[in-house]
Amino acid sequence: MIISISINTKEVYFAISLFIILSLIASCSSDKVEKSKRVPSNALMKEQFIKDISMSIASLDSATANMDKVCEYYVTSRKYFKKTEPILSFLDTENYGFLNQPNITKIEEEDFTDIKIKKPSGYQVLEEEIFAEELDSLNVIKHLNLVSNRLKLIKENISFSHLKSYHFLWLFRKSFIRIALTGITGFDSPVLENSLEESKIVYQSLKTYLSIFENKFENKALYEDLKIEIDQSIEDLNGDFNSFDRYHFIKNHTHKQLDLWNQIVADWNVRFPFELAIKNDATSLFESNTFNLTYFSDRNSGKTTPERIELGKKLFNDARLSSSKKISCATCHHSNKAFTDGLKVSKGVTRNAPTLLYAALQKGFFYDKRAGSLEGQIIAVVKNKNEFHSDLETLEKAVRNDSTYIHDFSISYPNKGITNVEIRNAIASYIRSLTPFNSKFDRNINNKERSLTQNEINGFNLFNGKAKCATCHFAPVFNGTVPPDYKESEIELIGVPEENDTIHAKISSDLGRYYVYKTPERKHFFKTSTVRNANITSPYMHNGVFNTLKEVMNFYNRGGGAGIGIHQKLQTLPPVKLNLTDQEINDIIDFIKSLEDKDL
C-alpha cells in the first residue's frame, strides 16, 4: 500500500530555520559561558582595577570643576584609590609612593652631582590642603590636577600580562601587612584619621580580587575560611580611631591571615622565585624568622651562617683590631646595655651610641645614614681616628697574625683568603644575628604567654594610634624603615634641643644628614632609631639630651621642637600637641618597657 504524504515546504523551511536559530542561540550562550570561564584572571583583575581608578579620576576632575563639593569628591576619590591600592602598590610602587606620600619635601641624594628636591603631592597633601582652616583654591586645584594626571598615566600604561600566581599571593599578603603596620595607624590619613574605614575598603577590594581566583582553590573550605576571616576583620574595624584595639587586631586577624595565606600557597602548589623583605613562610610579624636578612644586606654579603656569626662575635670583641689595641666594637656597644654604652656621647665621637639590636633591619647606617650597609659602616669605624684609627690593610694583618683566626676563617670562608672583605662580613654577620624578637611583647602577641598588662596593651594601642609614634617608628621593628616594602629608612627633623632646657631651648648644633652632601634642606635630619629595648638604652636622641623615657614622651607630647620654641620650617614631626594624659604617657612607657629582649 502506498501512502501519499503531503508536506508544506514553507513549514519545513520554517522548522529548519527555527532549529538553526535556536541552536545558534544555545551555541552563543554556551560560548559566552565558556568564554567567561576562559577569561584569564589577569584580564579580570585589570578590568576591576580600571573601573576603580576611573572612578577615582572622575571624582578628582569633578572636584576641580566644582570646588563647593571638593571635600565630598576628595573622599570619594580616595575611596576608589584605596580600592586600587592592593594592585597599584604592588605593580607600580613609584607611582603609588607619589600618590600616597606625606606632605614633606622629598630629597633624593645620589651623589654630590645628583641631588633632587621634590615638592610633595598626592592624597595626603590634598587632605591637609582641603581640610585646612582656610582653603587655598588655586593650590588645591593644582594638586587635584597633578593627582588626576598621574592616575590617568597609570590607567593608560599599567600592565597585568606578566602576572603569575605568586605575584597575586605576594600582593595579597602585602595588603595584609600594610593594613596592620601603616593602615590602622593613621600613617596616610593625617587629618581625617579615616584609617579604619579605609582599611575596610582595602579588605573589600581584596575580597573582590579573591573571588577571581576561586576556581584555583583545590580546598574550597580554605577559600571560604579566608572570605570569612576578611569579613570578620572588616566587622572588627568598626570603632573610634583613638580607642581602636590594634593589639588584638594584629594578634587575632593579621597573624591568622598570614597563616591562611601560607595554607593557600600549599593548596595552589606555588613556588616563589625569591623572597622579599618578609620571608615567604612567615606566620607572624614579631618573630626572629619573620624577616629575610639577605634583603637588607649588601648584595655581595652572602649567606649568614652560624660559623660566620661566631667568628664575627670574636672580632667584634677583639681590641687588637684597633691601632691602640684598646678599642673594639664592644667598647661602645655593651651587650648588657642592649649594645649601647650608657653615655650621652661616646668617647672620641660626637654622637650617642645607638643600639645594634635590629640594626640589620634597616636601609641606612649611622645617625646620618652615610653608610649604606653594615660592611660599609665598619669601614668608617676602622678609619676614624677617634675609633680604630687604622686602615683596611692593617686590619687584615692583625687578623692574619692570629692562628686561631686563620683556622676560623678557613671554616667560615673556605677557598678564600683573609681579606678585609671577609673580616667586615663576619662582623656584620654577627650584628645581623642580633634580631631576637623575644621580648615580653613578642611572646604575648605570638600567644606564647599571657603576661601583658592592660596598661602595656593600652600603650601599644596609643603608640600606634593617638600618639602617632608608629607613623615614624613602624612596628614590628619600631624603627624608621617603612613597611611593607622596607626599601627606605626615614630620616626626620624633630627639633632636638642642644640642652635639656624647655624654656630657652635651642636646636642641637649637630646638623646631621647635612654633613653628608651639604644639602641645606637636610640640616638637623637624623635617622629614626628603634625603640626596642629603649628602657635600657638611655640617654636618648643623637646627642643624649634626654635622660628618661618620660622626658622623651613630654617632648613629643608638646609637638617636638616646635612645642618648646624651636621653629624649623622643615620639621617633619607635626608641630601640634598630642594632648596625651599622664596616664596615657605612662601606658606608652610601660609598652616600650615590654619591648626589652630577654637573655641578650
C-alpha positions, 0 to 999 in steps of 0.5 A, a space after each residue: 500500500 502506498 501512502 501519499 504524504 503531503 508536506 508544506 515546504 514553507 513549514 519545513 523551511 520554517 522548522 529548519 530555520 527555527 532549529 538553526 536559530 535556536 541552536 545558534 542561540 544555545 551555541 552563543 550562550 554556551 560560548 559566552 559561558 565558556 568564554 567567561 570561564 576562559 577569561 584569564 584572571 589577569 584580564 579580570 583583575 585589570 578590568 576591576 582595577 580600571 573601573 576603580 581608578 576611573 572612578 577615582 579620576 572622575 571624582 578628582 576632575 569633578 572636584 576641580 570643576 566644582 570646588 563647593 563639593 571638593 571635600 565630598 569628591 576628595 573622599 570619594 576619590 580616595 575611596 576608589 584609590 584605596 580600592 586600587 591600592 592592593 594592585 597599584 602598590 604592588 605593580 607600580 610602587 613609584 607611582 603609588 609612593 607619589 600618590 600616597 606620600 606625606 606632605 614633606 619635601 622629598 630629597 633624593 641624594 645620589 651623589 654630590 652631582 645628583 641631588 633632587 628636591 621634590 615638592 610633595 603631592 598626592 592624597 595626603 597633601 590634598 587632605 591637609 590642603 582641603 581640610 585646612 582652616 582656610 582653603 587655598 583654591 588655586 593650590 588645591 586645584 593644582 594638586 587635584 590636577 597633578 593627582 588626576 594626571 598621574 592616575 590617568 598615566 597609570 590607567 593608560 600604561 599599567 600592565 597585568 600580562 606578566 602576572 603569575 600566581 605568586 605575584 597575586 599571593 605576594 600582593 595579597 599578603 602585602 595588603 595584609 601587612 600594610 593594613 596592620 603596620 601603616 593602615 590602622 595607624 593613621 600613617 596616610 590619613 593625617 587629618 581625617 584619621 579615616 584609617 579604619 574605614 579605609 582599611 575596610 575598603 582595602 579588605 573589600 577590594 581584596 575580597 573582590 580580587 579573591 573571588 577571581 581566583 576561586 576556581 584555583 582553590 583545590 580546598 574550597 573550605 580554605 577559600 571560604 575560611 579566608 572570605 570569612 576571616 576578611 569579613 570578620 576583620 572588616 566587622 572588627 574595624 568598626 570603632 573610634 580611631 583613638 580607642 581602636 584595639 590594634 593589639 588584638 587586631 594584629 594578634 587575632 586577624 593579621 597573624 591568622 591571615 598570614 597563616 591562611 595565606 601560607 595554607 593557600 600557597 600549599 593548596 595552589 602548589 606555588 613556588 616563589 622565585 625569591 623572597 622579599 623583605 618578609 620571608 615567604 613562610 612567615 606566620 607572624 610579624 614579631 618573630 626572629 624568622 619573620 624577616 629575610 636578612 639577605 634583603 637588607 644586606 649588601 648584595 655581595 654579603 652572602 649567606 649568614 651562617 652560624 660559623 660566620 656569626 661566631 667568628 664575627 662575635 670574636 672580632 667584634 670583641 677583639 681590641 687588637 683590631 684597633 691601632 691602640 689595641 684598646 678599642 673594639 666594637 664592644 667598647 661602645 656597644 655593651 651587650 648588657 646595655 642592649 649594645 649601647 654604652 650608657 653615655 650621652 656621647 661616646 668617647 672620641 665621637 660626637 654622637 650617642 651610641 645607638 643600639 645594634 639590636 635590629 640594626 640589620 633591619 634597616 636601609 641606612 647606617 649611622 645617625 646620618 645614614 652615610 653608610 649604606 650597609 653594615 660592611 660599609 659602616 665598619 669601614 668608617 669605624 676602622 678609619 676614624 681616628 677617634 675609633 680604630 684609627 687604622 686602615 683596611 690593610 692593617 686590619 687584615 694583618 692583625 687578623 692574619 697574625 692570629 692562628 686561631 683566626 686563620 683556622 676560623 676563617 678557613 671554616 667560615 670562608 673556605 677557598 678564600 683568603 683573609 681579606 678585609 672583605 671577609 673580616 667586615 662580613 663576619 662582623 656584620 654577620 654577627 650584628 645581623 644575628 642580633 634580631 631576637 624578637 623575644 621580648 615580653 611583647 613578642 611572646 604575648 602577641 605570638 600567644 606564647 604567654 599571657 603576661 601583658 598588662 592592660 596598661 602595656 596593651 593600652 600603650 601599644 594601642 596609643 603608640 600606634 594610634 593617638 600618639 602617632 609614634 608608629 607613623 615614624 617608628 613602624 612596628 614590628 621593628 619600631 624603627 624608621 624603615 617603612 613597611 611593607 616594602 622596607 626599601 627606605 629608612 626615614 630620616 626626620 627633623 624633630 627639633 632636638 634641643 642642644 640642652 635639656 632646657 624647655 624654656 630657652 631651648 635651642 636646636 642641637 648644633 649637630 646638623 646631621 644628614 647635612 654633613 653628608 652632601 651639604 644639602 641645606 634642606 637636610 640640616 638637623 635630619 637624623 635617622 629614626 632609631 628603634 625603640 626596642 629595648 629603649 628602657 635600657 638604652 638611655 640617654 636618648 636622641 643623637 646627642 643624649 639630651 634626654 635622660 628618661 623615657 618620660 622626658 622623651 614622651 613630654 617632648 613629643 607630647 608638646 609637638 617636638 621642637 616646635 612645642 618648646 620654641 624651636 621653629 624649623 620650617 622643615 620639621 617633619 614631626 607635626 608641630 601640634 600637641 598630642 594632648 596625651 594624659 599622664 596616664 596615657 604617657 605612662 601606658 606608652 612607657 610601660 609598652 616600650 618597657 615590654 619591648 626589652 629582649 630577654 637573655 641578650 
